[in-house]
Amino acid sequence: MSESVRPPRAGRCTRAAVFDAACERCPRLAAHLREIRRVYPHYHARPVAPFGDPQARLLIVGLAPGLHGANATGRPFTGDHAGILLYETLHAFGFSNRKTSRHREDGLRLRDCRITNAVKCLPPENRPTGGEVANCNPFLAAELADLPTGAVILALGTVAHQAVLRALRLQQRAHPFAHGREHALPDGRWLVDSYHCSRYNTQTGRLTKAMFHTVFTAICARLDHGT
């Protein structure tokens, strides 16, 4: 067993749980967060909970909290560059009451949308190991199990895409990642892929605002959601 992988403790991080604020299943990530709290004592620097409408039909799955973003603020895609395009787009398509996300008390509310991450804790260099993704996967599986028929899962990047398929116990080769691709799932739901809205992708033009809006237009068509 890898040093970064630890079986769950009795009574903690169970498969039925959507989130565990005290989870320390991954020793490397737990140690990293302890160091972050020492260097940045005012940061959240703990597992980051999903955010949004608990009855949402759209679940957005990112990679992991960013050091000076969700890891600092305690809310997914809040306070860093990756959240700029995401929240602007959510507002443009009617999923949010605000187009910017600055901190947990800024009044932002999501409608029919929830945001989560494949890995709930900040990984060093924003690179979780395969074992860490696997350790966090039961939380994602629990979230997916709560989604209604006809729901859409938006995977931001390959890691999120693969984590969703793992949580649903679907074969990766039958559902290859590609930006804008829509995958019909056997339970009547849909998996939609997009490049991650990271600083690198948006500043290099790999993901443009128009490309991201095209993905959301397709999502709204699936949900019959008015913008």
Order of alpha helices (4+ residues) and beta strands (2+ residues): alpha-beta-beta-alpha-alpha-beta-alpha-beta-alpha-beta-beta-alpha-alpha
